[in-house]
């Protein structure tokens, strides 16, 4: 769900816990979708609707990696230099010792070695002994300030044991590769612009669906709004709610449809925004956007990709899934904040606590009318996936969960466009 939390935002979860956003003017958190790949149709809508966009920094060499057992976090650039360097050394040794002779010609070996010397910065000796790519304790500057490279590197065994390399493939993913984008001012600029384009009088919010009845000549949908039961009759219905929610709504679409809606893999997801009185991650750590990765139960910490050099800023203090999301979801909002901040102090130091101004957390699996972060098709429910991608009488289903772009707004857009196109053709033929 596209949901941007601002000052004054109010939400009550399934456990009856109500939060009211206390973010300062201009501060917000995108509690749902927060980034857009440049190839996604979502950007086409931003262009058409006149929504200004800005870069979302999905990867940053100055961001951190922190795992249990580390004495201190390590910057991405440092971790990459060490992993790439040692892997290059090992592969170069294997090549020099003839271990790849059955796979490579003599020319191939020379080309591979030339690549490894550059990629891992291992030199002609084919040994990784550190690199300026790791970073500096004192940066290069004027005249005789050549810079002081970081000491190290750790041993190959220590680098492998740290497990930092498992984070590097993230930026290679087709959906995650830079450049990424976000709407200026918050992701909710997209639904707001859609409503303006459609016409506010045509959109009803705060409507909880209680029944769907498919008929020969139309569809009836009952819903409650403001405590009153109401009904709307239409020629067709496109149900865009999550499948596990739709499965619980009374309908006459048959047992196969009801069962199909229950076969998707629903994931618990949590997110917390932490507003700070200063942008200490910029001034103290020189981190401008990006994501710190950790094996703590925070999973990911996001730095804002807007408002640079401003007075305040809002981090995503955790973006976690599955067991970690369940653990935080069982806590009160105040307890979530205390736990997340205590974990964050281990990575960033005391300012993670002392500069905190306010927080807001969302446990999507405890959020009414959605009850999950996303719903994934599985290899076992292919027939259900196919069934629900077909019209059921005059009722159609749509959503990211019926695409190969689950968790992305682009999936929801593409599914909706497909259904509307099919419906248009059907009506023209009728």
N, C-alpha and C positions, 0 to 999 in steps of 0.2 A: 504494500500500500504506500502510495506517495504521501508522506506525512512529514511536514516541517514543523518543528517545535520552536515557538517564540515566547517572549514574555506574555503571560496571560493565557497561554494554551492550557486547557484543562482536559485531563483524561482519567477515567476510572477503569481499572482493570477487572478481571473476572473474580478477583479476590476482594473486591470492594475498596481497594486502595486508590485514593484520588491524589493526583499530582497536579500542581499548577506551575507552569513555567515561570521562572523568575529571571530569565535572561534579560540583559540590558538592551536598550535600543540598538538595533542593527546586528545583534548577536542571535544566532539560531543554530539548530542542529537538524540535519536531514536524518530523521530516525528510520526512514525506509530507504528507497533507492537514493544513491548519492553521487553516482558517476555515470558517464555516458561515453562509450567508445566512439571514435570518430566515424566509423562505418555504419553506425546504427541509425535506423529510421527516426529515432527520437530527435536527432539533430535536424532532420528535415522539417519536423513539426516546429521546432524552435525557430527555424528560419521563416517558415510560413506564418507563424503566429507573432513574429517580431520579438521573441524572447532573447535578450542578450545572453551570451555565454562567456565563460572564462575557463582557463585551464584548471583541471583537477590534477594535482600532482600525485600520481599513483605510485611512483617510485622515486626515491631520493637517495643519492649516495651518502648524504650526511645523516639520514635516519639511522635508527639503531636496531640491533638484534640483542635480545637478552634471554638467556636460558638459565634454568635452575643450575646452580653450581658455579656459574660465572662469578668471578670477583667483581666485574664491572661490565656494563654493556659494551658492545663493539659496534663501530659504525659499519654500514653496509659496504662502503668502499674498502675498508680494511679487511673485512671478512672475504669479500670477493677476490681481493688481491692474493690473499693467502691460499684460498681454495684453488683459484685458477693457476696460481704459481706452482703449487705442489702437484696438481693434476698434470700440468704441462711437463714438469720435471719427470714424473713417472712415465708418461707416454713417450717422451723423448728418449729416456733410458731404454724402454722396450724397443723403440725403433733402432737406436744405436746398437743394441745387442742382438738384432736380427729376429726378434720375436714376431715381427710383422712381415717378414720377408715373403711369406706365402700369400699375403694380401696386397702387397705394395711393390711396384717396380722401383728401380733405383731413383728415377726422377720423382716418383710419388713420395718417396721417403724424404728427399731434399725439400720438396714443397711443404710436406707436413712439418718438418723440423723448423723451416722458416716461419711457418704460421705459429707454432708453439713458442718459439723464441720471443715473438712479439706478444702473443696472447697472454702468456704467463710471465713475461718479463724475466726470462731465465738466462738470457745471454747465450753466447756461443759455447759456454761451459756446460750448459743444460743443467744448471743447479739453481734452485730458488733459495735466495738468501735474504729476501726482503725486497721492497720496492717503494719508490716514492708514491706509488699508487695507494699505498696503505694510509697515507695522510701524514700530517705534521703535528708535532706538539707546539712548535712555533712556526707560523706560516712564513713563506718567503716574502721578502719586502725590498726596501730600497738599499742601494749601495752594497754593503757587505752582509746584509741579512739574507743569507742563502736559504734559511729555513732549517729547522731541526726535525728530521724525519722521526716518526714514531719508532721506539725501540722494538726489536723483534726480528723476525716473526716467531710465533710459537712453533713447537715441533709439529711435524706432519701428523703424528699420533694425536697430539692435543687438538689440532684443527679438525681432524676427523671426528674425535670424540665430542667436540662442541656441537656438532650437528647443524652448524650455521648454513651449510650448503643446501639444505633442503628448502630454503626459502627462495633460492635464486630463480627457479623455474616459473615462479608466479608472473613475472613480467614478460615471459614469452607466450603466455596464454593469449589466444586470439582476442578474447573479450577484455583482457586487462592491459594489453600493451599500450604504452604511451604513443600519442597524446590522448589523454582523457579530458572530458569536459564536464562542467556543471552550469546550470543557469545562475546568472548573477542574482544574488539575493535569496536563494533557496530553491529547492527542487519543486516546491508547491507553486512556483510561477507557471509551471506547465499546466496543471489542471485549472488554475485560475484563468489562464489565457484560453483554454479550451471552452470553459464556461462562457466567457465573453463572446467567443466566436459562435457558439451554438445559440446563445441567448439565455440569460439567467432564468427567464420564465419557463424554460423547457427542462430545467434540472431540479429535481427534488432530492434534498439531502435529509438525513436523519430518518430514513425509512427502513425498518427491519422487516424483511420479507417473511411472511408466515405461510404462504401457499402458492403453488403454481398449478393451474388447471389448463391442460391442452385440449382444445376442441376442434371440430371439423372446420369451423369458420373463424377461429380466433383463439386468443389466450387470455385468461384472467389471472391476475397476480394480486394477492391480498398482502397487506402490510400494515404495520402499526407505525403511527407517527404522532408524537406528542401524547401517547397513551390512548389514541383512538384507532380503531380498526378501519382500514380503508381498502378500496379495491380500484384497480385500473384494468380496463379492457383494451386489448390491442390486437392487431392482425397477427403479429409475431412477437416473440420474446427472445432476447439475447441475454442469457444468464452469465454474468461475468464474475460471480463470486467464487471463492475457493471451493474445490471439489468436496472436501470433507464437511464444509458448511452446507453446501447444496444438498449433500446426502441426507441431512437431517430435516430438510424442509419438505413438508407434505406435498406430493405431486402425483400425477396419474401417468407418469412416463414409463412405468413398468419396472419390474424387479431387476432386469438386466442393467438398466440405467442406474438404479439405486446402488446396486452392487459395484458397478464400474466406478462410481464416484468415491467409493471407499478404498480403492486400490492404490492410491497415490501415497508416496512416502513423504509425510509432513515433518518438517524439521523445526525444532525450537531454535529461536534466534533472539539475542539480546543486544541492546545498544545503549550507551550512556553518553550524554553530553556533559562536559565539565567546563564551565565558564571561569576564566581567571582574570584577576585584576591587572595582570601584566602579561605580556607575551614573552615570558622568560625562556621559552624554547628557542626563540629567535635571538634574544640578547645574550643568553648564557651558553646555549648549545649550538647556535648558528644553524638551526633547522628551520627551513622554510617550506612547509608542506611535506607530504609524503607519509609513510606508514612505518612505525616501529613494530617489528614482529617479536613475539615472545611465546614461550611454552607455558607461561603462567596462565591462569584462567581468564585473563583479559583477552587473550588471543591476538588482538591487533589494537594498536593505539594510533589514531589518525591526527595529524596536525592540520590546521585549517589552511585551505588553498585560496584564501582571500583575506583582505584586511591587513595585509603586511604592514608592519611598523605602526599599527594602530595602538590605541591605549589598552584595549582588552582583546581577548580572543577565546574561542571555544574549541577545545579538543574533543574528539571522540575517545572517551576514556576506556571503553572496551567495545569491541564488536565481536561477539562470540556466538558459537553455535553448539548444538547438541548438548552433551553433558555439562559443559561449562555454562551454557545459557540456562539450562534447567536449574543449576545450583544458584545462580543469581536470581532467577525468576521466583524462587521460593522465599527470597528475602523481601523485607520491606524496602521502599525506596531509600530510606535513610541508611539501612544496613548495606544496601548495594553500594551506596556512595562510600561508606566507611571501608568496605572490603576493597573496592576498586582503587581508592586513593592509597590505602596501605600497600597494595601491590605496585602501584605506580611509583611510589616513593623509592622502592627498591631499584627502579630503573633510572629515575630522574632526580632523586634527592628530595630534600625537604620542601622546596618550593611547590612541589606537586600537591602539598597539603596547605602550606601557609598562604599561598596566593589564591586559593580556591574561593570563588564567590557564590556559585550556585551549581546545581546539577539537575538533570532530568533523565530518567531511565525508562526504557521500553522493553518489556518482555513480550515479544510478538505472540508467543504461544499462550499468553495469558491476556491477550487483547480481544475484546468482544468483536464478533462478526468476522474475525480472520483466524485467530487461534493457531498461528504458525507463521514462520518466516517465509517459507515457500513449500510447494508441494511438487515433488519430483515424480515423473513417470518412472517405472522400473521395467526391467527386462521381463518380469512376470505379468505385467499388465498391458502388454501391447494390444490385445483385443479390446480392452477397455479404452485405451487411448484412441484407437481407430473409431470405436463406437461413438465416443463423445465428440469426436471431430466431425460427426455427421449430424444432420438435423434430426431431432426426435419429434416428429410431427411438425408443429409450428414453433417449437422451442429449439434454440441453438445455444451451445455453450462456447464461451470464449475466455481466454486468459493465457498468461505466460506458461501455465502448467500444461497447455495443449500445444506447445512448440518445443523447438530445440534451443530456446533462449529462456529457460526457466530462471527466475530471479531478476530478470531485466525488464525494464519498461518496454524496450523494443519488442520483447516477446508478446506482451499484452497488445501493443499496437499492431503487430503483424497478425496476431490471431484475430483481432477485431476487424482489420481490413479484409482478411480472408472471408470471414463470416458475412460481412456487409456486402462484399462482392458477390458471394454465392446467393445471398438473399435478393439482391438487386436482379440478378439473372432469373431467379425463380419467379419474382413478381412480374417481370417483363413477359415471361412465357405463360403466365396464368390468364 
